[in-house]
């Protein structure tokens, strides 16, 4: 029998047999990578069905990596979001006075119920093709503006959920992903990776410079940041050389913690979060203006004020989802299309999670969970097992409380984001720019991102690229009029209108939001 016939026969067997029938022990493979590749190739996730451990997927040691990374990232992001809401609403309303205690309590609400419903049940069991719904990082700098504009967190969540469900129903997300060339996507990833890297480095240095040595009067400990960064990069390079980059987050984060403590920076940790459960009664948070958010239920004016911000948030989803999907494609082997995240299903998940999470008392603005997906792709693991582990970790930490104080400590959190998200994004973007045609689109996307912001730059570059004005002219000839003009122009106009409405194009917001 020829090799082609053998391959065809093998492919037909894979189609006919179940995951449980095709699974083989790791000991039968030449190396761990071959085993993980085989697992990805034989999985057959059930969309909106029942996916069970052993029958449809397995838990592996590598699943702990994205689970830990996602937990660290979401603690930091949720805390930042809730503090931004607390500060913005306190400034916007005379009767509101919200502080750190409020922010921690709301963060724990967001971590408990949504983690069970959407990490464990939804992405872990019901639809493993939908990436987890995490945090919309680029919207954090806008939260103060959203509050001052008179918006209401619950009104904003309802609008984001409705717009997101409409986009996913009409398959708008996957369409936009397919219309984005490799050059445009590569430029977007390079910009996000570079600015994210600089942001984490600056944050670590600012933290270290702000430390005062207890043994030296008014003595700064700025050198601690340099040592942490130096050891982190050395470890990351070593892991990459050993083909163990999937271990970067736990190894580097733990090392950052150990190095900082060794050099005497431990006095900077503040343990303020006590064990227990937050108030899980939605009526407490939204019932009246004397408790919870102190805003009561939203009215028509709240919805009007929230409208442009909701449009902007959903408009930002596509490039965010695109980056996560591409990261899977770059790290997974061939014939793994069945386990790649479905962009439209992920939009559905984010939309429902947005409304449910805020209705129970939360305030997160959600998007595809990058601090989970990127490490999962590097570790060559599909969504479900790590998603379940992450949900359990998040629930445990939300109940214990004090691990949140360690996870947000700069030598831990910033190092985890640096090696788990920013550097891999930068590397992936550079891999996608393969020739001169790709570099044209990538260069325009990076230039536009630096001047304005990545979302508008992506929309503009997609329009230019799809019409052959930059990039691959042969590709433009294969696209229809709708794909070349109607869709890209509509996306550009919507993004531009939403940004103008919220004042996002004033000053240097585009750069600062992503730093």
PAKE-760279 format. One record per residue (C-alpha): residue number from 1; x, y, z. Coordinates in steps of 0.25 Angstrom, whole numbers. Each point is the difference from the previous one (the first is absolute). Layout:
// residues N
    i      x      y      z
  NUM      X      Y      Z
...
//
This chain:
// residues 515
    i      x      y      z
    1      0      0      0
    2      5     14     -4
    3      3     11     11
    4    -11      8     -6
    5    -10    -12      2
    6      5     -2     14
    7     -2     14      4
    8    -14      0     -6
    9     -3    -12      7
   10      5      6     13
   11     -8     12     -2
   12    -12     -8     -2
   13      2     -8     12
   14      2     13      8
   15    -14      5     -5
   16     -7    -13      3
   17      6     -2     14
   18     -3      7     13
   19     11      7      8
   20      0    -11     10
   21      3    -10    -10
   22     11      8     -7
   23      7      4     13
   24     13     -7      3
   25      9      1     13
   26     11     10      0
   27     10    -11      1
   28     -2     -5    -14
   29      5     13     -6
   30     14      4     -3
   31     -1     13      8
   32    -10      8      8
   33     -2     10    -11
   34     -5    -11    -10
   35    -10     -5     11
   36     -6     14      2
   37     -1      2    -16
   38     -7    -13     -1
   39    -10      4     11
   40     -3     12     -8
   41     -2     -7    -13
   42    -10    -11      6
   43     -9      9      8
   44    -14      2     -4
   45     -6     11      8
   46    -15      0      1
   47     -6     14     -3
   48    -11      3     10
   49      0    -15      5
   50      6     -8     11
   51     15     -1      1
   52      5     -9     10
   53     14     -3      6
   54      6    -13     -6
   55    -11     -1    -10
   56      3     13     -7
   57     12      5      6
   58     11     -2     11
   59      7      8     10
   60     15      1     -2
   61     11      7      9
   62      1     11    -11
   63    -15      4      3
   64      5      6     13
   65      8     11     -8
   66    -11      7     -7
   67     -8     -2     13
   68     10      7      8
   69      3     11    -10
   70    -15      3     -2
   71     -2      1     15
   72     11     10      2
   73     -4      8    -12
   74    -15      1      4
   75      3      3     15
   76      8     12     -5
   77     -9      4    -11
   78    -13     -1      9
   79      7      8     11
   80      3     11    -10
   81    -14      1     -6
   82     -7      1     13
   83     10     10      6
   84     -2      8    -13
   85    -16     -1      2
   86      2      4     15
   87      8     12     -3
   88     -8      5    -12
   89    -14     -2      6
   90      5      7     13
   91      5     12     -9
   92    -13      0     -8
   93    -11     -1     11
   94     -1      9     13
   95     -7    -11      8
   96     10    -11     -4
   97     13     -4      8
   98      6    -13     -5
   99     14     -5      4
  100     10    -12      0
  101     -9     -8      9
  102    -12      1    -10
  103     10     -3    -12
  104      5    -13      7
  105    -14     -4      3
  106     -6      2    -14
  107     13     -7     -5
  108     -3    -12      8
  109    -15      0     -5
  110      5      0    -14
  111     10    -12      3
  112    -10     -9      7
  113    -13     -2     -8
  114      5      3    -14
  115     12     -9      2
  116     -9    -12      3
  117    -10      3    -11
  118      9      4    -11
  119     14     -6      3
  120     -5    -14      5
  121    -13     -2     -6
  122     -1      8    -13
  123     15      0     -6
  124      3    -13      8
  125    -12     -9     -2
  126    -10      6    -10
  127      8      7    -11
  128     15     -2      1
  129      1      7    -14
  130     -3     13      7
  131     12      7      7
  132     -3      5     14
  133     -6     14      2
  134     11      8      7
  135      3     15      1
  136      0     11    -10
  137     13      6      4
  138      0     12    -11
  139    -13      5      6
  140      6      2     14
  141      5     14     -2
  142    -13      4     -5
  143     -8     -4     12
  144      2     13      7
  145     -5      7    -12
  146    -12     -9     -1
  147     -4      3     15
  148      1     15     -2
  149     -8     -1    -13
  150    -12     -5      9
  151      1    -15     -5
  152     -5    -11      9
  153      8    -13      1
  154    -13     -9     -1
  155     -5      8    -12
  156     13     -1     -7
  157      1    -15      3
  158    -14     -2     -6
  159      3      8    -13
  160     14     -7     -2
  161     -7    -13      2
  162    -11      3    -10
  163     10      6    -11
  164      9    -12      2
  165    -11    -10     -1
  166     -5      7    -13
  167     14     -1     -6
  168      2    -14      4
  169    -13     -4     -6
  170      3      6    -13
  171     14     -7      0
  172      6     14     -1
  173     12     -4      9
  174      5    -11     -8
  175     -2      8    -13
  176      9     11      5
  177     10    -10      4
  178      0     -6    -14
  179      2     14     -6
  180     12      3      8
  181     13     -3     -8
  182     12     -6      7
  183      8     13     -2
  184    -11      8      7
  185     -2    -10     11
  186     15     -1      2
  187      2     15      1
  188    -11      0     11
  189      6    -11      8
  190     14      7     -1
  191     -6     13      5
  192     -7     -6     11
  193     11     -9      4
  194     10     12      0
  195     -8     10      8
  196     -4    -11     10
  197     15     -4      2
  198      4     15      2
  199    -12      2      9
  200      4    -12      9
  201     14      4      1
  202     -3     14      3
  203    -10     -5     11
  204     11     -9      7
  205     10     12     -1
  206    -10     10      6
  207     -3    -10     11
  208     14     -3      3
  209      4     15      0
  210    -11      3     10
  211      5    -10     10
  212      7      6     12
  213     11     -8      6
  214     -3     -2     15
  215     15     -1      3
  216      4     12     -8
  217     -6     14      3
  218     -8      5    -12
  219      7    -11     -8
  220     -7     -4    -13
  221      0    -15     -4
  222     -1      2    -15
  223     11    -11     -2
  224    -10    -10      4
  225     -8      2    -13
  226     12     -1     -9
  227      4    -14      7
  228    -14     -5     -1
  229     -1      4    -15
  230     14     -6     -3
  231     -3    -13      6
  232    -14     -1     -6
  233      6      2    -14
  234     11     -9      2
  235    -10    -11      5
  236     -9      3    -12
  237     11     -2    -10
  238      5    -13      7
  239    -15     -6      0
  240     -1      4    -15
  241     13     -7     -3
  242     -5    -12      7
  243    -13      0     -7
  244     -7      2     14
  245     -5     14     -2
  246    -14     -5      5
  247      6      0     14
  248      4     15     -1
  249    -11      6      8
  250      0     -9     13
  251     16     -1     -1
  252      2     15     -2
  253    -11      5      9
  254      5     -9     11
  255     14      4     -2
  256     -4     15      0
  257     -6     -2     13
  258     12     -7      6
  259     10     10     -6
  260     -8     12      6
  261     -1     -6     13
  262     15     -4      1
  263      3     14     -3
  264     -8      5     11
  265    -13      6     -7
  266    -10     -9      7
  267     -4     11     10
  268     -7      6    -12
  269    -11    -11      0
  270    -13      4      7
  271     -9    -11      5
  272    -13      6      1
  273    -10    -10     -6
  274     -6     -9     10
  275     -6    -14     -3
  276    -15     -1     -2
  277    -11      2    -11
  278     -5     14     -5
  279    -14      4     -1
  280     -6     -8    -11
  281    -14      7      1
  282     -2      8    -13
  283    -11      9      7
  284     12      4     10
  285      8      5    -12
  286    -11      7     -8
  287    -12      1      9
  288      1     14      5
  289     10     12      1
  290      4     -3     14
  291      8    -13     -2
  292      8     -7    -10
  293      3      8    -12
  294     -9     11      6
  295     -6      3    -14
  296    -13     -8      0
  297     -6     -6    -13
  298      4      7    -13
  299    -10      9     -7
  300     -2      5    -14
  301     11     11      2
  302     10    -11      4
  303     -2     -8    -12
  304      2     12     -9
  305     13      4      7
  306      5    -14     -1
  307     -4     -2    -15
  308     13      5     -7
  309      9     -8     10
  310     -7    -13     -2
  311      1      2    -15
  312     15      2      2
  313      2    -12      9
  314     -6     -9    -10
  315      7      6    -12
  316     13     -3      8
  317     -3    -15      1
  318      3     -4    -14
  319     15      3      0
  320      1     -5     14
  321     -6    -13     -4
  322      8     -1    -12
  323     13      1      7
  324     -4    -12      9
  325     -5     -9    -11
  326     13      3     -8
  327      9     -4     12
  328     -7    -13      0
  329      2     -2    -15
  330     15      3      2
  331      3     -9     11
  332    -10    -12     -3
  333      4    -11    -10
  334     -7     -2    -13
  335    -14     -7      0
  336     -4      7     13
  337    -11      9     -6
  338    -11     -7      9
  339      7      5     13
  340      2     14     -5
  341     -8     11      7
  342    -13      4     -7
  343      0     15     -1
  344    -15      1     -1
  345     -2    -10     12
  346     10      8      8
  347     -8     13     -3
  348    -13     -7      5
  349      7     -5     13
  350      6     14      2
  351    -14      7     -2
  352     -7     -9      9
  353     11      0     11
  354      0     15     -1
  355    -15      1      3
  356      0    -11     11
  357     12      5      7
  358     -4     14      1
  359    -15     -4      4
  360      5     -7     12
  361      8     12      5
  362     13      0     -8
  363      6     11     -9
  364      9     -6     -9
  365      1      3    -15
  366      3    -13     -7
  367      7     -5    -12
  368      7    -13     -4
  369     10     -5     11
  370     14      3     -6
  371      7     -4     13
  372     -6    -13     -1
  373      0     -3    -15
  374     14      4     -3
  375      7     -9     10
  376    -10    -11     -3
  377      5      1    -15
  378     14      0      4
  379     -2    -12      9
  380     -7     -7    -12
  381    -13     -2      8
  382    -14      1     -4
  383    -10      9      8
  384     -9     -9      9
  385     10     -7     10
  386      7     13      3
  387    -13      8      0
  388     -5     -9     11
  389     13      1      8
  390      0     15     -1
  391    -15      1      5
  392      4     -9     12
  393     12      9      3
  394     -7     13     -1
  395    -11     -5      9
  396     10     -5     10
  397      8     13      0
  398    -13      9      1
  399     -4     -8     12
  400     14      0      7
  401      2     15     -3
  402     14      2      4
  403      6     -7    -13
  404     -5     12     -7
  405      9      9      7
  406     12     -8     -4
  407     -5     -2    -15
  408     -1     15     -2
  409     14      3      6
  410      9      6    -12
  411     11    -11      0
  412    -10    -11     -2
  413    -11      7     -8
  414      8      8    -10
  415     10    -11     -2
  416    -11    -10     -3
  417     -7     10    -10
  418     14      3     -6
  419      4    -15     -3
  420    -14     -5     -2
  421     -7     10     -9
  422      9     12     -5
  423     13     -7     -5
  424     -8    -12     -6
  425     -9     10     -8
  426     12      7     -5
  427      7    -13     -4
  428    -13     -4     -7
  429     -2     13     -8
  430     14     -1     -5
  431     -2    -14     -5
  432    -12      4     -8
  433      8     11     -8
  434      6     -9    -10
  435      3      8    -12
  436      0     15     -5
  437    -15     -1     -3
  438     -3     -3     14
  439     10     10      5
  440     -8     11     -7
  441    -13     -3      7
  442      7     -3     13
  443      7     14      0
  444    -12      8     -3
  445     -8     -7     11
  446     12      2     10
  447      1     15     -5
  448    -15      2      2
  449     -1     -7     13
  450     11      9      6
  451     -7     13     -6
  452    -14     -3      4
  453     -3    -14      6
  454      1    -15     -5
  455    -15     -1     -3
  456     -1     11     -9
  457     13     -3     -6
  458     -5    -15     -3
  459    -12      5     -6
  460      7     10     -9
  461     11    -10     -4
  462    -10    -11     -3
  463     -7     10    -10
  464     13      4     -7
  465      5    -15      0
  466    -13     -6     -6
  467      0     10    -11
  468     14     -3     -4
  469      5     14      3
  470     10     -6      9
  471      5    -15      3
  472     -4    -11    -10
  473     -7      5    -12
  474     -4    -14     -5
  475     -7     -2     13
  476     -9     12     -3
  477     -4     -5    -13
  478     -6    -13      6
  479     -9      8      9
  480    -14      5     -3
  481     -5     14      0
  482     -7     -2     14
  483     13     -6      6
  484      9     12     -6
  485     -9     12      2
  486    -13     -2      7
  487      5     -8     13
  488     13      7      2
  489     -6     14     -2
  490    -11     -3      9
  491      9     -5     11
  492      9     12     -2
  493    -12     10      1
  494     -6     -7     12
  495     14      0      8
  496      2     15     -4
  497    -13      4      4
  498      0     -7     13
  499     14      6      4
  500     -4     14     -4
  501    -12     -1      9
  502      7     -4     12
  503     12      9     -2
  504     10    -11     -3
  505      7      7    -11
  506      5     11      9
  507     14      2      3
  508      9    -13      1
  509    -11     -9      6
  510      3    -10    -11
  511     14     -3      5
  512     -3      2     15
  513    -12    -10      0
  514      9    -11     -5
  515     12      3      9
//
